[in-house]
């Protein structure tokens, strides 16, 4: 159990405090309820671009990184489909400095034409380097719009295309900031070595006077049930073929998430996992293969990707994979295999509790997802999964109609 106190300021900011006196550090995490899914289909990439702009300085702290580094701190951030997360760690004595920095850019971010152009170029270069000029970089750019027809998960966090980033206007940027970067759209979590009462006063001092945004709730289009298989085949200048299969699955807060996630471990977590053992080592169909679930706030994807061995065809690899998936639908997973999977998950959950930064981040994100208390329920919810649930979810997931398949061929 991770003890914490949760409350809300008058302006709507949710605050979570977890005291851990076994560390000399304090982690400060702010998760904003804004990801790429809130973007307009013709103006994508704004959430990620804005993450970069948050480090360009604020009214009272023109150089965020330098101030933090002089205080012995370090920081970073990430954006995904559902949220944007900012995290930092400092020596415990410098907690108030960290709160000041975060509050200042929540209310007084410096937005200039110069900073926009600079960060625009950085993001465009990132787009080119990671998605266009790197082997296999465009896999998700192809798979997501194949699997999603309506929901905004159909584009990547980086954006649909470079032109959207290139054409982003300052008016859009300022509107984005005013709408989403406000206390009533954020969760602040502080974890580490601090005094509870003193920290509450500091939080009120630096965040209490920031006006709420009263942002309107975002209503997203819901993805209809996929009733027919989808297929895409492309050729690229890459070393080897790739096979990707995406199956629609539940959202992260759904009870079915836990058996669904366990299926990915049964299939591909470790050398003894089924796909590795059967398709890589025994049958030599694939040189590598993996499975994972996206774990998004709305209905996500169960994705399997692998490279067939040289000389093998994508079609035969696809057939061999589908046979392995049918076994999960037809046969009960042995108790020994299920227990081994649960032990692996338990170990991962244990390691996630060791660092204060990880705890601060997880508590913030679970609060946005549903409630921070869910963080403590995870182990129990995984432990409750039984073999019949694994089979039932497999039968529901691994149908032809629910699958989007991408054949990514190397140019011969």
C-alpha positions as CSV (number, residue, x, y, z in Angstrom):
1,X,0.0,0.0,0.0
2,X,1.2,3.5,-0.8
3,X,-0.2,6.0,1.8
4,X,-1.2,9.3,0.4
5,X,-3.5,12.2,1.1
6,X,-5.6,13.7,-1.7
7,X,-7.5,16.9,-1.7
8,X,-8.6,19.7,-4.1
9,X,-7.9,23.4,-4.0
10,X,-10.7,25.9,-4.5
11,X,-9.6,26.5,-8.1
12,X,-10.0,22.8,-8.9
13,X,-6.4,21.6,-8.8
14,X,-6.2,18.0,-7.5
15,X,-3.3,17.5,-5.1
16,X,-1.8,14.2,-4.0
17,X,0.8,14.0,-1.2
18,X,2.8,10.9,-0.5
19,X,5.5,11.2,2.2
20,X,8.5,8.9,1.9
21,X,11.3,9.6,4.4
22,X,13.6,6.9,3.0
23,X,14.9,9.3,0.4
24,X,16.5,12.7,0.4
25,X,14.6,13.7,-2.7
26,X,11.2,15.0,-3.6
27,X,9.4,14.3,-6.9
28,X,6.9,16.8,-8.3
29,X,4.6,15.5,-11.0
30,X,1.9,17.5,-12.9
31,X,-0.3,15.6,-15.2
32,X,-2.5,17.7,-17.5
33,X,-5.7,16.1,-18.9
34,X,-4.8,16.9,-22.5
35,X,-3.3,14.6,-25.1
36,X,-3.4,14.4,-28.9
37,X,-7.0,13.0,-28.8
38,X,-8.4,16.5,-28.1
39,X,-6.9,17.9,-31.4
40,X,-8.8,18.7,-34.5
41,X,-8.1,16.2,-37.3
42,X,-6.8,19.0,-39.5
43,X,-4.6,20.6,-36.8
44,X,-2.8,17.7,-35.2
45,X,0.5,17.7,-33.2
46,X,-0.4,20.6,-31.0
47,X,-0.2,18.8,-27.7
48,X,3.3,17.5,-28.4
49,X,4.4,20.9,-29.8
50,X,3.1,22.6,-26.7
51,X,5.0,20.2,-24.4
52,X,8.2,21.6,-26.0
53,X,7.0,25.2,-25.5
54,X,6.5,24.6,-21.8
55,X,10.3,24.5,-21.4
56,X,10.9,27.8,-23.1
57,X,10.5,29.9,-20.0
58,X,7.9,31.8,-18.0
59,X,7.5,35.4,-16.9
60,X,9.4,35.0,-13.7
61,X,11.7,32.1,-14.7
62,X,12.9,32.8,-18.3
63,X,15.2,29.7,-18.2
64,X,13.4,26.8,-16.5
65,X,16.1,24.2,-16.9
66,X,19.0,26.4,-15.7
67,X,17.2,27.4,-12.5
68,X,16.3,23.8,-11.7
69,X,19.8,22.4,-12.5
70,X,21.4,24.9,-10.2
71,X,19.2,23.6,-7.4
72,X,20.3,20.0,-8.1
73,X,17.2,19.0,-9.9
74,X,16.3,17.3,-13.1
75,X,13.2,17.1,-15.2
76,X,11.5,15.8,-18.3
77,X,8.0,15.4,-19.8
78,X,6.0,13.3,-22.3
79,X,2.8,13.6,-24.2
80,X,0.6,10.7,-25.3
81,X,-2.9,10.3,-26.7
82,X,-4.6,11.0,-23.4
83,X,-2.4,13.3,-21.3
84,X,0.7,15.5,-21.0
85,X,3.0,14.8,-18.0
86,X,5.7,16.9,-16.5
87,X,8.0,15.5,-13.8
88,X,11.0,16.6,-11.8
89,X,13.0,15.7,-8.8
90,X,14.9,18.0,-6.4
91,X,16.7,17.7,-3.1
92,X,14.1,17.9,-0.4
93,X,15.3,21.4,0.7
94,X,14.4,22.8,-2.8
95,X,10.8,21.7,-3.0
96,X,9.4,25.2,-2.9
97,X,11.6,26.2,-5.8
98,X,10.1,23.3,-7.8
99,X,6.6,24.4,-6.9
100,X,7.3,28.0,-7.9
101,X,8.7,26.9,-11.3
102,X,5.7,24.7,-12.1
103,X,3.2,27.2,-10.9
104,X,4.8,30.0,-12.9
105,X,4.6,28.2,-16.2
106,X,1.0,27.1,-15.4
107,X,0.0,30.7,-15.2
108,X,2.7,32.8,-16.9
109,X,4.2,30.9,-19.7
110,X,6.1,33.1,-22.1
111,X,4.8,32.5,-25.6
112,X,6.6,34.4,-28.4
113,X,6.8,34.1,-32.1
114,X,10.5,33.3,-31.7
115,X,10.0,30.4,-29.3
116,X,7.2,29.0,-31.4
117,X,9.4,29.0,-34.5
118,X,12.3,27.4,-32.6
119,X,10.2,24.6,-31.1
120,X,8.3,24.1,-34.4
121,X,11.7,23.3,-36.1
122,X,12.6,21.0,-33.3
123,X,9.4,19.0,-33.6
124,X,9.5,18.9,-37.4
125,X,13.0,17.5,-37.2
126,X,11.9,14.9,-34.6
127,X,9.0,13.9,-37.0
128,X,11.5,13.5,-39.8
129,X,14.1,11.7,-37.8
130,X,11.9,9.3,-35.8
131,X,9.0,8.7,-38.2
132,X,10.1,9.3,-41.8
133,X,13.8,8.8,-42.1
134,X,14.2,5.9,-39.7
135,X,13.6,2.3,-40.7
136,X,10.1,1.1,-39.6
137,X,9.5,4.6,-38.2
138,X,6.1,5.0,-40.0
139,X,4.6,1.7,-38.7
140,X,2.2,3.4,-36.3
141,X,1.5,6.1,-38.8
142,X,0.1,3.4,-41.0
143,X,-1.4,1.0,-38.4
144,X,-3.4,3.5,-36.3
145,X,-5.6,5.0,-39.1
146,X,-6.1,1.4,-40.3
147,X,-7.5,0.3,-36.9
148,X,-9.3,3.5,-36.0
149,X,-11.7,5.0,-38.4
150,X,-13.4,7.7,-36.2
151,X,-11.7,8.1,-32.8
152,X,-8.8,10.6,-32.6
153,X,-6.5,7.8,-31.6
154,X,-6.1,7.3,-35.3
155,X,-3.2,9.8,-35.4
156,X,0.1,9.6,-33.6
157,X,1.0,12.1,-30.8
158,X,3.6,13.6,-33.1
159,X,0.7,14.5,-35.5
160,X,-0.7,13.3,-38.8
161,X,1.7,15.1,-41.0
162,X,4.5,17.7,-40.8
163,X,2.3,20.3,-42.5
164,X,0.0,20.5,-39.5
165,X,3.0,21.4,-37.3
166,X,4.4,23.8,-39.9
167,X,1.1,25.7,-40.1
168,X,0.3,26.0,-36.4
169,X,-0.5,29.6,-35.6
170,X,0.2,31.5,-32.4
171,X,-3.5,32.1,-31.9
172,X,-4.0,28.3,-31.8
173,X,-1.1,27.9,-29.3
174,X,-2.5,30.6,-26.9
175,X,-6.0,29.1,-27.1
176,X,-4.6,25.7,-26.4
177,X,-2.7,27.0,-23.3
178,X,-5.7,28.9,-21.9
179,X,-8.1,26.0,-22.4
180,X,-6.0,23.1,-21.1
181,X,-3.2,24.4,-18.9
182,X,-5.2,25.4,-15.9
183,X,-5.5,24.0,-12.4
184,X,-8.9,22.4,-12.8
185,X,-7.5,20.3,-15.7
186,X,-4.5,19.0,-13.8
187,X,-3.3,16.7,-11.0
188,X,-0.3,17.7,-8.9
189,X,1.4,14.9,-7.0
190,X,4.4,15.4,-4.6
191,X,6.2,12.3,-3.3
192,X,9.3,12.1,-1.2
193,X,10.8,13.6,2.0
194,X,8.8,16.6,3.1
195,X,6.6,17.9,5.9
196,X,3.0,17.4,5.2
197,X,1.6,20.6,6.7
198,X,4.3,22.8,5.4
199,X,4.0,21.4,1.9
200,X,0.2,22.1,2.0
201,X,0.9,25.7,2.7
202,X,3.4,25.9,-0.1
203,X,1.0,24.4,-2.6
204,X,-1.7,26.9,-1.6
205,X,0.8,29.7,-1.8
206,X,2.0,28.9,-5.3
207,X,-1.0,27.4,-6.9
208,X,-4.0,28.6,-4.9
209,X,-4.3,32.0,-6.6
210,X,-4.2,30.6,-10.2
211,X,-7.6,31.1,-11.7
212,X,-9.5,28.0,-12.9
213,X,-10.1,27.6,-16.6
214,X,-13.6,26.2,-16.4
215,X,-12.8,24.4,-19.6
216,X,-15.7,22.7,-21.4
217,X,-15.7,18.9,-21.3
218,X,-14.4,17.3,-24.5
219,X,-16.8,14.9,-26.1
220,X,-14.9,12.5,-28.4
221,X,-16.4,10.5,-31.2
222,X,-16.6,6.9,-30.2
223,X,-15.1,4.2,-32.4
224,X,-17.8,1.8,-33.8
225,X,-17.3,-1.9,-33.3
226,X,-15.2,-3.3,-36.1
227,X,-17.2,-5.8,-38.1
228,X,-14.9,-6.6,-41.0
229,X,-11.1,-7.3,-41.1
230,X,-8.9,-4.7,-42.6
231,X,-5.7,-5.1,-44.5
232,X,-2.9,-2.9,-45.7
233,X,0.3,-3.8,-47.5
234,X,3.2,-1.4,-48.2
235,X,6.8,-1.6,-49.4
236,X,9.7,0.2,-47.7
237,X,13.4,0.4,-48.0
238,X,14.1,-1.7,-44.8
239,X,16.2,-4.7,-44.0
240,X,13.4,-7.2,-43.2
241,X,9.6,-7.7,-43.6
242,X,7.4,-6.8,-40.6
243,X,4.0,-8.2,-39.7
244,X,1.6,-6.1,-37.4
245,X,-1.8,-7.1,-36.2
246,X,-4.1,-4.9,-34.1
247,X,-7.2,-6.0,-32.3
248,X,-9.6,-3.7,-30.6
249,X,-9.7,-4.1,-26.8
250,X,-11.0,-2.5,-23.7
251,X,-10.0,0.8,-22.1
252,X,-7.4,1.0,-19.3
253,X,-9.9,1.4,-16.4
254,X,-12.0,-1.6,-17.5
255,X,-12.0,-4.7,-15.4
256,X,-11.2,-6.7,-18.6
257,X,-7.9,-4.8,-19.0
258,X,-6.2,-7.1,-16.5
259,X,-6.8,-10.4,-18.3
260,X,-6.1,-8.6,-21.6
261,X,-2.7,-7.4,-20.3
262,X,-1.9,-10.8,-18.9
263,X,-2.4,-12.3,-22.3
264,X,0.4,-10.1,-23.7
265,X,2.7,-11.5,-21.0
266,X,1.6,-15.1,-21.7
267,X,2.4,-14.5,-25.4
268,X,5.6,-12.5,-25.3
269,X,7.1,-11.6,-21.9
270,X,10.3,-13.5,-21.6
271,X,12.1,-16.4,-23.3
272,X,9.6,-19.0,-22.0
273,X,6.6,-17.0,-23.4
274,X,4.5,-18.8,-26.1
275,X,5.4,-16.7,-29.1
276,X,9.1,-16.7,-28.3
277,X,9.2,-20.4,-27.5
278,X,7.0,-21.7,-30.3
279,X,7.4,-19.3,-33.2
280,X,11.0,-18.1,-32.7
281,X,12.9,-21.0,-31.1
282,X,11.0,-24.1,-32.1
283,X,9.5,-23.3,-35.5
284,X,11.8,-20.5,-36.6
285,X,9.0,-18.6,-38.2
286,X,9.9,-15.3,-36.7
287,X,13.3,-13.8,-35.8
288,X,11.5,-11.6,-33.1
289,X,8.0,-11.0,-32.0
290,X,6.2,-9.1,-29.3
291,X,2.7,-8.3,-28.0
292,X,1.4,-5.4,-26.0
293,X,-1.8,-3.5,-25.1
294,X,-1.9,0.3,-25.6
295,X,-3.7,0.8,-22.3
296,X,-5.4,4.0,-23.4
297,X,-8.1,5.9,-21.5
298,X,-10.6,5.0,-24.2
299,X,-10.8,1.7,-26.0
300,X,-7.4,0.6,-27.0
301,X,-5.5,-1.9,-29.2
302,X,-3.9,-5.2,-28.6
303,X,-0.9,-5.1,-31.0
304,X,1.4,-8.0,-32.1
305,X,4.4,-7.2,-34.2
306,X,7.2,-9.4,-35.5
307,X,9.8,-10.0,-38.2
308,X,9.6,-13.2,-40.1
309,X,12.8,-15.1,-40.5
310,X,14.7,-14.5,-43.8
311,X,13.2,-16.7,-46.5
312,X,9.9,-17.0,-44.8
313,X,6.8,-15.3,-46.1
314,X,4.5,-12.8,-44.3
315,X,1.5,-15.0,-45.2
316,X,3.0,-18.1,-43.6
317,X,4.1,-16.1,-40.5
318,X,0.6,-14.6,-40.2
319,X,-1.0,-18.1,-40.3
320,X,1.4,-19.5,-37.7
321,X,0.6,-16.5,-35.4
322,X,-3.1,-17.0,-35.8
323,X,-2.8,-20.6,-34.9
324,X,-1.1,-19.6,-31.6
325,X,-3.9,-17.2,-30.9
326,X,-6.5,-19.9,-31.6
327,X,-4.9,-22.0,-28.9
328,X,-5.6,-19.4,-26.3
329,X,-9.3,-19.4,-27.4
330,X,-9.6,-23.1,-27.5
331,X,-7.5,-24.3,-24.5
332,X,-7.3,-23.4,-20.8
333,X,-4.0,-21.8,-19.8
334,X,-2.3,-24.2,-17.3
335,X,-2.2,-23.0,-13.7
336,X,1.6,-23.1,-13.6
337,X,1.8,-20.8,-16.7
338,X,-0.8,-18.4,-15.2
339,X,0.9,-18.3,-11.8
340,X,4.3,-17.6,-13.5
341,X,2.8,-14.7,-15.4
342,X,1.3,-13.3,-12.2
343,X,4.7,-13.5,-10.5
344,X,6.3,-11.5,-13.3
345,X,3.6,-8.8,-13.1
346,X,4.0,-8.7,-9.3
347,X,7.7,-8.1,-9.7
348,X,7.2,-5.3,-12.1
349,X,4.7,-3.7,-9.8
350,X,7.1,-3.9,-6.9
351,X,9.9,-2.2,-8.9
352,X,7.4,0.6,-9.8
353,X,7.1,1.4,-6.1
354,X,10.9,1.9,-5.5
355,X,11.4,5.4,-6.9
356,X,9.6,8.4,-5.7
357,X,9.4,9.8,-9.2
358,X,7.6,6.7,-10.4
359,X,5.2,6.8,-7.5
360,X,4.4,10.5,-8.1
361,X,3.9,9.9,-11.8
362,X,1.7,6.8,-11.3
363,X,-0.5,8.4,-8.7
364,X,-1.1,11.4,-11.0
365,X,-1.9,9.4,-14.0
366,X,-4.2,7.0,-12.2
367,X,-6.1,10.0,-10.8
368,X,-6.6,11.3,-14.3
369,X,-7.6,7.9,-15.5
370,X,-10.1,7.1,-12.7
371,X,-8.8,7.6,-9.2
372,X,-5.4,7.5,-7.6
373,X,-6.5,4.7,-5.3
374,X,-6.5,2.3,-8.3
375,X,-2.7,2.3,-8.0
376,X,-3.0,0.2,-4.9
377,X,-5.6,-2.1,-6.4
378,X,-3.4,-3.2,-9.3
379,X,-1.8,-6.3,-7.8
380,X,-5.1,-7.6,-6.4
381,X,-6.9,-7.1,-9.7
382,X,-4.2,-9.0,-11.6
383,X,-4.2,-11.8,-8.9
384,X,-8.0,-12.2,-9.4
385,X,-7.7,-13.1,-13.1
386,X,-8.3,-16.8,-13.7
387,X,-7.8,-19.1,-16.7
388,X,-11.5,-19.0,-17.8
389,X,-11.2,-15.2,-18.1
390,X,-8.1,-15.5,-20.2
391,X,-9.9,-17.9,-22.5
392,X,-13.1,-15.7,-22.7
393,X,-11.1,-12.5,-23.5
394,X,-9.1,-14.4,-26.1
395,X,-12.3,-15.6,-27.9
396,X,-13.6,-12.0,-27.8
397,X,-10.3,-10.4,-29.0
398,X,-8.9,-12.7,-31.6
399,X,-11.6,-12.8,-34.3
400,X,-11.0,-12.1,-37.9
401,X,-13.5,-9.3,-37.9
402,X,-11.7,-7.5,-35.1
403,X,-8.3,-7.5,-36.7
404,X,-6.4,-4.9,-38.7
405,X,-3.3,-6.4,-40.4
406,X,-0.3,-4.6,-41.9
407,X,2.1,-6.3,-44.2
408,X,5.3,-4.1,-44.2
409,X,7.4,-5.5,-47.0
410,X,11.1,-4.9,-47.5
411,X,11.8,-3.8,-51.1
412,X,13.6,-6.7,-52.8
